[in-house]
Amino acid sequence: MLGALGLALAIFVVDQGLKKLVEGSMRLGESIPLIGGVLHLTYIKNPGGAFGILGGQSSILLLGSAVAVAFVLWMLLTGEPSRATTAGCGLILGGAAGNLIDRILEGEVTDYVDLRVWPIFNAADVAIVLGVGLLLLAALRPEENTRPKGSASHPSDG
């Protein structure tokens, strides 16, 4: 549980720091090419959820975030999660917290990573997607997903 919370805190701090850096150094709508035609730094405000869905539906987005956080915490508190589950939960918690605080304080989320073939996103979004991917991998490998209480994390010699 502490590992997940530490990772969540690190993700939250990085996400908020990058957002503040973009907000403080760019004009809204400004785009800076980093790798021509592939990667741009583009400062936008997103009032919706991922990819702009549910724009203007802040109460639904806040409720969804709260449910997601509660579910992830439940996963951490029940049993002994694997390293992949712990990391996945930490990534999701940190990313969800980063975007949630933006929604609460500003009513919208700062996005800035622009791949030109995908909607613009931010570090919190990346953490959430990676976290979900890790949880899916852990679910596909259930024998490695949990450890019995008190067991070693390495195979026994026998």
C-alpha positions in Angstrom: 0.0 0.0 0.0 2.8 2.5 0.9 4.5 1.7 -2.4 1.4 2.6 -4.4 0.9 5.8 -2.3 4.5 6.8 -2.9 4.2 6.3 -6.6 0.9 8.1 -6.6 2.5 11.1 -4.9 5.4 11.2 -7.3 3.0 11.1 -10.3 0.9 13.8 -8.8 3.9 16.1 -8.2 5.3 15.6 -11.7 1.9 16.1 -13.3 1.2 19.3 -11.4 4.7 20.6 -12.0 4.5 20.0 -15.8 1.1 21.6 -16.0 2.3 24.7 -14.0 5.4 24.9 -16.3 3.3 24.9 -19.4 0.7 27.3 -18.0 3.5 29.7 -16.9 5.5 29.7 -20.1 3.0 29.3 -22.9 -0.1 31.1 -24.2 -3.3 29.2 -24.3 -3.5 27.6 -27.8 0.2 28.0 -28.4 2.0 25.0 -30.0 5.7 24.4 -30.1 7.1 21.7 -32.5 9.5 19.4 -30.6 9.7 16.7 -33.4 8.3 18.2 -36.6 5.0 16.6 -37.6 5.2 14.1 -34.8 5.4 15.7 -31.4 4.3 19.2 -30.4 3.9 20.9 -27.0 0.4 22.4 -27.3 -1.3 24.2 -24.4 -5.0 23.7 -24.2 -7.7 23.5 -21.5 -9.9 20.5 -21.6 -13.3 20.9 -19.9 -14.2 17.3 -20.6 -12.9 13.9 -19.7 -10.4 11.8 -21.8 -10.4 13.1 -25.4 -12.8 15.8 -24.5 -15.8 13.5 -23.8 -18.5 14.7 -21.4 -17.5 18.3 -21.8 -19.6 20.5 -19.4 -20.5 17.4 -17.3 -18.2 18.2 -14.3 -20.4 16.4 -11.8 -20.3 13.2 -13.7 -16.6 13.5 -14.2 -16.0 14.2 -10.5 -18.2 11.2 -9.5 -16.4 8.9 -11.9 -13.1 10.0 -10.5 -14.2 9.4 -7.0 -15.5 5.9 -7.9 -12.2 5.1 -9.7 -10.2 6.2 -6.7 -12.4 4.2 -4.3 -12.1 1.1 -6.4 -8.3 1.3 -6.7 -8.0 1.8 -2.9 -10.2 -1.2 -2.4 -7.9 -3.3 -4.7 -4.9 -2.2 -2.5 -6.6 -2.9 0.8 -7.9 -6.4 0.0 -5.2 -9.1 0.1 -1.6 -8.8 -0.8 -1.4 -7.1 -4.3 1.5 -8.1 -6.6 4.1 -5.6 -7.7 2.3 -5.0 -11.0 -1.0 -4.4 -9.2 0.6 -2.1 -6.7 2.3 -0.1 -9.4 -0.8 0.0 -11.6 -2.9 1.3 -8.6 -0.2 3.9 -7.8 -0.1 5.2 -11.4 -3.9 5.4 -11.6 -4.2 7.1 -8.2 -1.5 9.7 -9.0 -3.0 10.4 -12.5 -6.6 10.6 -11.2 -5.5 12.9 -8.4 -3.6 15.2 -10.8 -6.6 15.6 -13.1 -9.1 15.7 -10.3 -7.5 18.6 -8.5 -7.5 20.5 -11.8 -11.2 19.9 -12.2 -12.0 20.9 -8.6 -9.9 24.1 -8.7 -10.4 25.2 -12.3 -13.2 23.2 -13.8 -11.0 21.9 -16.6 -7.7 20.1 -17.1 -4.5 21.4 -18.7 -3.3 19.2 -21.6 -0.1 19.7 -23.6 1.2 16.5 -25.2 0.2 16.7 -28.9 1.1 13.8 -31.2 -0.9 15.3 -34.0 -2.7 12.0 -34.7 -4.3 11.7 -31.2 -6.2 14.1 -28.9 -3.9 16.3 -26.8 -3.2 14.8 -23.3 -1.0 15.2 -20.2 1.2 13.2 -17.9 -1.7 12.2 -15.6 -3.4 10.7 -18.6 -0.3 8.7 -19.4 0.0 7.4 -15.9 -3.7 6.3 -15.9 -3.3 4.4 -19.1 -0.1 2.8 -18.0 -1.8 1.9 -14.7 -4.8 0.3 -16.3 -2.4 -1.6 -18.6 -0.5 -3.0 -15.6 -3.8 -4.0 -13.9 -4.9 -5.8 -17.0 -1.6 -7.7 -17.2 -1.8 -8.6 -13.6 -5.4 -9.9 -14.2 -4.1 -12.0 -17.0 -1.5 -13.6 -14.8 -3.6 -14.4 -11.7 -1.0 -16.8 -10.2 1.4 -13.9 -9.9 -1.3 -11.4 -8.9 -1.4 -12.1 -5.2 1.0 -13.4 -2.6 -0.2 -15.3 0.5 0.4 -13.2 3.6 3.8 -13.8 5.1 5.2 -15.5 2.0 8.5 -14.5 0.5 8.4 -12.7 -2.8 10.9 -15.2 -4.4 10.4 -18.8 -5.3 11.4 -21.2 -2.5 14.4 -23.5 -2.9 13.3 -27.1 -2.9 
